């Protein structure tokens, strides 16, 4: 079997429409990029069986954790991993990984190695022993539009951006990898995420490389994002005049809205029932008072 080292330079599509506050219909499974190896395997081969086994195990694990890695149990070596945003509930991870596996089967059919980044998860498999190895190669980067003239003092943006991004690098890392970090300064916010097979120091180093790329490449842009092999970082302006093009959400999981229109209708129905209950209790209280006089 040919080694499946690959560069994720194909099929790039960027999702760039986000709003704050969090919307019930926000697309956490939005496609960011994917890459496929040049070597392919034969249908029906033992390698295909190992790939299917690894992807099935990853899919099953996504319902209970935001990171895991799997190595095929048979003699045909295939390994895989996924990393989800650790600030989101596991149910979001489960949905995202299922979607990622489905997309890989369409985007990279029979590829010996492949990876896909969706908005809230990353999945990769191959036979090139990438587990536990740092990878600071830039796979994708994008900068938003510069702020419009007259919106606010443009000179303020780079300083706030650098401070927000600097907080990502300076954040205390947990003893294990996969650290989700947030930072902010003024009206600029930032976030980063590492893949869980990195050590704390490797994660910090990866985020530092991503941050340096954003500072260099995005200049006066009011938003930017860069994805490396084992981490990514983003920043955006929350200023309503900044025209950043996208504002990725940072929020505790307790603030996530899980329903669309049905959720709104349910909330209205519950509110109506609560109001009726209050009216009934109040009327009962008034009747009791009247009867006691």
C-alpha positions as CSV (number, residue, x, y, z in Angstrom):
1,X,0.0,0.0,0.0
2,X,1.3,3.4,-1.0
3,X,1.9,5.8,1.9
4,X,-1.0,8.2,2.2
5,X,0.7,11.5,3.1
6,X,-1.3,14.2,1.6
7,X,-1.6,18.0,1.5
8,X,-5.1,19.4,2.2
9,X,-5.1,21.7,-0.8
10,X,-8.2,20.6,-2.7
11,X,-11.9,21.2,-2.5
12,X,-11.6,24.4,-0.5
13,X,-14.9,26.1,0.3
14,X,-15.2,28.6,3.2
15,X,-18.3,29.3,5.3
16,X,-18.3,33.0,6.1
17,X,-21.8,34.0,7.3
18,X,-22.2,34.1,11.1
19,X,-24.1,36.3,13.5
20,X,-24.1,37.1,17.2
21,X,-26.0,36.4,19.3
22,X,-26.2,32.7,18.6
23,X,-29.0,31.7,16.3
24,X,-30.9,28.4,16.6
25,X,-30.2,27.8,12.9
26,X,-26.4,28.4,13.0
27,X,-24.6,25.8,10.9
28,X,-22.0,24.1,13.1
29,X,-21.5,21.5,10.4
30,X,-20.6,24.1,7.7
31,X,-17.9,22.9,5.3
32,X,-14.5,24.6,5.6
33,X,-12.0,22.5,3.6
34,X,-11.1,18.9,2.7
35,X,-8.1,17.2,1.3
36,X,-7.5,13.8,-0.3
37,X,-4.3,11.8,-0.8
38,X,-3.2,10.9,-4.4
39,X,-2.9,7.2,-3.6
40,X,-6.1,5.2,-3.6
41,X,-7.1,1.8,-2.5
42,X,-8.9,-0.9,-4.4
43,X,-12.6,-1.6,-3.7
44,X,-13.1,-4.7,-1.7
45,X,-9.5,-4.7,-0.5
46,X,-8.3,-5.3,3.1
47,X,-7.4,-1.6,3.2
48,X,-10.9,-0.6,2.5
49,X,-12.1,-2.9,5.3
50,X,-9.6,-1.2,7.7
51,X,-10.7,2.3,6.6
52,X,-14.4,1.4,7.1
53,X,-13.6,-0.1,10.5
54,X,-11.7,3.0,11.7
55,X,-14.4,5.4,10.4
56,X,-17.2,3.4,12.0
57,X,-15.3,3.4,15.4
58,X,-14.8,7.2,15.1
59,X,-18.5,7.7,14.4
60,X,-19.5,5.6,17.3
61,X,-17.2,7.4,19.7
62,X,-18.4,10.8,18.7
63,X,-21.5,10.4,20.8
64,X,-19.5,10.3,24.1
65,X,-16.4,12.5,23.6
66,X,-15.0,15.5,21.7
67,X,-11.7,13.8,20.8
68,X,-10.5,10.3,20.1
69,X,-8.0,8.4,17.9
70,X,-8.4,4.9,16.6
71,X,-6.0,2.4,15.0
72,X,-7.3,-0.5,13.0
73,X,-7.0,-3.8,14.9
74,X,-6.1,-5.9,11.9
75,X,-2.7,-6.2,10.0
76,X,-3.5,-3.5,7.5
77,X,-2.5,-0.3,9.3
78,X,-5.0,2.6,9.2
79,X,-5.3,5.2,11.9
80,X,-7.8,8.0,12.4
81,X,-8.9,10.8,14.7
82,X,-11.4,13.5,15.2
83,X,-11.5,16.7,17.3
84,X,-14.6,18.6,18.0
85,X,-15.0,22.0,19.6
86,X,-14.8,21.2,23.3
87,X,-17.0,24.2,24.3
88,X,-20.0,22.6,22.5
89,X,-22.2,19.7,23.8
90,X,-21.2,16.2,22.8
91,X,-24.4,16.0,20.8
92,X,-23.0,18.6,18.4
93,X,-19.9,16.5,18.0
94,X,-21.9,13.5,17.2
95,X,-23.8,15.3,14.5
96,X,-20.7,16.9,13.0
97,X,-18.6,13.7,12.8
98,X,-21.5,11.8,11.1
99,X,-21.6,14.6,8.6
100,X,-17.8,14.7,8.2
101,X,-17.7,10.9,7.4
102,X,-20.5,11.3,4.9
103,X,-18.7,14.2,3.2
104,X,-15.4,12.3,3.0
105,X,-17.1,9.4,1.2
106,X,-18.3,11.8,-1.5
107,X,-15.3,14.2,-1.6
108,X,-12.5,11.5,-1.3
109,X,-13.8,8.2,-2.6
110,X,-11.3,5.4,-2.2
111,X,-8.6,7.8,-1.0
112,X,-5.9,6.1,1.1
113,X,-5.8,9.1,3.4
114,X,-8.2,12.1,3.8
115,X,-9.2,14.8,6.1
116,X,-12.1,17.2,6.4
117,X,-12.7,20.3,8.5
118,X,-16.2,21.4,9.3
119,X,-17.0,24.4,11.3
120,X,-17.1,22.6,14.7
121,X,-15.1,19.4,14.0
122,X,-12.1,17.9,12.2
123,X,-11.7,14.3,11.0
124,X,-8.7,12.6,9.4
125,X,-7.6,9.0,8.6
126,X,-4.6,7.5,6.8
127,X,-1.7,5.1,7.1
128,X,1.1,7.6,7.6
129,X,1.3,7.5,11.4
130,X,0.3,11.1,11.9
131,X,-1.0,10.5,15.4
132,X,0.9,12.4,18.1
133,X,3.0,14.4,15.6
134,X,2.8,18.2,15.5
135,X,1.9,19.7,12.2
136,X,2.1,23.5,11.8
137,X,1.7,23.6,8.1
138,X,-0.8,26.1,6.9
139,X,-3.7,24.3,5.2
140,X,-6.2,27.2,4.8
141,X,-6.5,30.9,5.6
142,X,-9.0,33.6,5.0
143,X,-9.3,37.3,5.9
144,X,-12.5,39.3,6.2
145,X,-13.1,42.7,4.7
146,X,-11.3,45.7,6.2
147,X,-13.5,48.0,8.3
148,X,-15.2,50.8,6.3
149,X,-13.8,54.3,6.6
150,X,-15.5,56.4,9.2
151,X,-16.9,53.4,11.1
152,X,-14.4,53.9,13.9
153,X,-10.7,54.6,14.3
154,X,-9.0,52.0,12.1
155,X,-5.8,52.3,14.0
156,X,-7.4,50.7,17.1
157,X,-8.1,47.4,15.3
158,X,-4.6,45.9,15.0
159,X,-3.8,46.5,18.7
160,X,-7.0,44.9,19.9
161,X,-6.6,42.0,17.4
162,X,-3.0,41.4,18.6
163,X,-4.1,41.5,22.3
164,X,-7.0,39.1,21.7
165,X,-4.8,36.7,19.7
166,X,-2.0,37.0,22.2
167,X,-4.4,35.8,24.9
168,X,-4.8,32.6,23.0
169,X,-1.1,31.9,23.1
170,X,-0.8,33.0,26.8
171,X,-3.8,30.9,27.9
172,X,-3.0,28.3,30.5
173,X,-3.0,25.0,28.7
174,X,-4.4,21.8,30.4
175,X,-2.1,18.9,30.8
176,X,-3.6,17.1,27.8
177,X,-3.9,18.4,24.3
178,X,-7.0,19.7,22.4
179,X,-7.2,22.9,24.4
180,X,-10.1,25.2,23.3
181,X,-9.0,28.8,24.1
182,X,-10.7,32.2,23.9
183,X,-9.4,35.7,24.1
184,X,-10.7,39.2,23.7
185,X,-9.7,42.9,23.8
186,X,-12.0,45.8,23.2
187,X,-14.4,44.9,20.4
188,X,-12.2,42.1,19.0
189,X,-12.7,38.4,20.1
190,X,-10.6,35.3,19.2
191,X,-10.7,31.6,19.6
192,X,-8.4,28.6,18.9
193,X,-8.6,24.8,19.1
194,X,-5.9,22.1,19.0
195,X,-6.3,18.5,18.0
196,X,-6.2,16.3,21.1
197,X,-3.1,14.3,20.2
198,X,-0.9,17.3,20.9
199,X,0.8,17.9,24.2
200,X,0.1,21.2,26.0
201,X,3.4,22.7,24.8
202,X,2.8,21.5,21.2
203,X,-0.6,23.0,21.3
204,X,0.7,26.4,22.5
205,X,3.4,26.3,19.8
206,X,0.8,25.5,17.1
207,X,-1.5,28.3,18.2
208,X,1.5,30.6,18.2
209,X,2.2,29.8,14.6
210,X,-1.4,30.3,13.6
211,X,-1.6,33.6,15.5
212,X,1.6,34.8,13.7
213,X,0.0,34.0,10.4
214,X,-3.1,36.0,11.2
215,X,-1.2,39.0,12.3
216,X,1.0,38.9,9.2
217,X,-1.6,38.0,6.6
218,X,-4.8,39.8,7.8
219,X,-3.2,43.2,8.6
220,X,-6.2,45.6,9.0
221,X,-8.9,43.0,8.2
222,X,-11.7,43.0,10.8
223,X,-11.8,39.1,10.8
224,X,-9.5,36.3,9.9
225,X,-9.0,32.6,10.4
226,X,-6.1,30.2,9.7
227,X,-6.1,26.4,9.9
228,X,-2.9,24.4,10.4
229,X,-2.4,20.7,10.4
230,X,-3.2,20.3,14.1
231,X,-4.8,23.6,15.2
232,X,-6.7,26.7,14.1
233,X,-7.2,30.2,15.3
234,X,-9.8,32.9,14.4
235,X,-10.5,36.5,15.3
236,X,-13.3,38.9,14.5
237,X,-14.7,42.3,15.4
238,X,-17.9,42.6,17.3
239,X,-18.2,46.3,16.3
240,X,-21.4,46.7,14.2
241,X,-19.6,49.0,11.8
242,X,-16.7,46.7,11.2
243,X,-18.3,44.7,8.3
244,X,-16.1,41.7,9.2
245,X,-17.9,39.3,6.9
246,X,-18.3,36.7,9.7
247,X,-18.4,36.6,13.5
248,X,-17.9,33.1,14.8
249,X,-19.7,32.4,18.1
250,X,-18.0,32.0,21.5
251,X,-20.4,31.0,24.2
252,X,-20.9,28.6,27.1
253,X,-22.9,25.5,26.2
254,X,-25.6,26.5,28.5
255,X,-26.5,29.4,26.2
256,X,-26.9,27.3,23.1
257,X,-30.3,27.3,21.5
258,X,-31.0,23.8,20.3
259,X,-34.3,24.3,18.4
260,X,-35.3,26.1,15.3
261,X,-38.8,27.3,14.6
262,X,-40.2,24.4,16.6
263,X,-38.2,25.5,19.6
264,X,-39.6,29.0,19.3
265,X,-43.1,27.6,19.1
266,X,-42.5,25.4,22.1
267,X,-41.3,28.3,24.1
268,X,-44.4,30.3,23.2
269,X,-46.7,27.4,24.2
270,X,-44.9,27.0,27.5
271,X,-45.2,30.7,28.1
272,X,-48.9,30.7,27.4
273,X,-49.4,27.8,29.8
274,X,-47.4,29.6,32.5
275,X,-49.5,32.7,32.0
276,X,-52.7,30.7,32.3
277,X,-51.5,29.0,35.4
278,X,-50.7,32.4,37.0
279,X,-54.2,33.7,36.1
280,X,-55.9,30.6,37.5
281,X,-54.0,30.8,40.8
282,X,-54.7,34.5,41.1
283,X,-58.5,34.0,40.4
284,X,-58.6,31.1,43.0
285,X,-56.9,33.3,45.5
286,X,-59.3,36.2,44.9
287,X,-62.3,33.8,45.2
288,X,-61.0,32.4,48.5
289,X,-60.6,35.9,49.9
290,X,-64.1,36.9,48.8
291,X,-65.6,33.8,50.3
292,X,-63.8,34.5,53.6
293,X,-65.3,37.9,54.0
